C-alpha cells in the first residue's frame, strides 16, 4: 500500500510541477490543449486522493509536501 501512496504523491507532484512550475501559461493552441488535458488528469488524481481514507490521504499529502520542500 505504501508503494501505491508514494506513486500517488509522485504523480500529484509531477502534474503540479508541469502545470504550475515548468510552464504556467499556454502560448499556442497545442500547448493549451495539452495543458487542459494535464489539468483534467490532475483534477481526477486530486479527487482520487480526496476519496482515500483520511490516514492514507494524510500520508499522500505529507509525501507531496516533502517533494515540494526538497525539489
C-alpha positions in Angstrom: 0.0 0.0 0.0 2.9 2.4 0.7 4.2 2.0 -2.8 0.7 3.0 -4.1 0.6 6.0 -1.9 4.1 7.0 -2.9 3.0 6.6 -6.6 0.0 8.9 -6.0 2.3 11.5 -4.3 4.8 11.3 -7.2 2.0 11.7 -9.8 0.5 14.6 -7.9 3.9 16.4 -7.8 4.6 15.6 -11.5 1.3 17.2 -12.6 1.6 20.1 -10.2 5.2 20.8 -11.3 4.3 20.5 -15.0 1.2 22.8 -14.7 2.5 25.5 -12.3 6.3 25.5 -12.4 7.6 24.4 -15.8 5.0 26.1 -18.0 2.4 28.1 -16.1 1.0 29.6 -19.3 0.0 28.1 -22.7 1.1 30.2 -25.7 -0.2 28.1 -28.6 -3.3 26.2 -29.3 -1.4 22.9 -29.0 0.0 23.9 -25.6 -3.5 24.9 -24.5 -4.9 21.5 -25.4 -2.0 19.7 -23.6 -2.5 21.9 -20.6 -6.2 21.3 -20.4 -5.6 17.5 -20.7 -3.0 17.6 -18.0 -5.2 19.8 -15.8 -8.1 17.3 -16.2 -5.8 14.4 -15.2 -4.5 16.4 -12.2 -8.1 17.1 -11.0 -9.0 13.4 -11.4 -6.0 12.5 -9.3 -6.9 15.0 -6.6 -10.4 13.6 -6.5 -9.0 10.1 -6.1 -6.7 11.2 -3.3 -9.6 13.0 -1.6 -11.7 9.8 -1.6 -9.0 7.8 0.2 -9.4 7.1 3.9 -8.1 10.0 5.9 -5.0 8.3 7.2 -3.9 7.4 3.6 -4.8 10.9 2.4 -2.5 12.4 5.2 0.3 10.1 4.1 0.0 11.2 0.4 -0.2 14.9 1.4 2.8 14.5 3.6 4.9 12.9 0.8 3.8 15.6 -1.6 4.8 18.3 0.8 8.2 16.6 1.3 8.7 16.6 -2.5 7.8 20.3 -2.6 10.3 21.2 0.0 13.2 19.2 -1.4 12.6 19.8 -5.1 
